[in-house]
């Protein structure tokens, strides 16, 4: 059975194609007004990221509070005897939402271009990359 699982895992890993990520290059406008505009974009992006982190922190705290309340409710119903209890405390993972941060980056690119800057993108292999020719 172990050999089968090892072979299956190897097959699954080998069948995964390369994974690509998008990298961006920013070329600011040459005029002072455009650069001042971009500075405002940078401030907006920073504020967006702070707000995204606060939302993630609030989700984490809410999850932990709900997990504690659910666990205590279960113990009340099941009884506090560890031998008899089937209660398990839910684990809350502390991770900020990448979609929130992605939205900050997307908004920043739009702002940057609105100020006269140029944003170019390139797909770059980041995992399981084919060999270079």
Secondary structure, 3 states (H helix, E strand, C coil): CHHHHHHHHHHHHHHCCCEEEEEEEEECCCCHHHHHHHHHHHHHHHHHHHHHHHHHHHHHHHHHHHHHHHHHHHHHHHCCCCCCCCCCCCCCCCCCCHHHHHHHHHHHHHHHHHCCCEEEEEEEEEECCCCCC
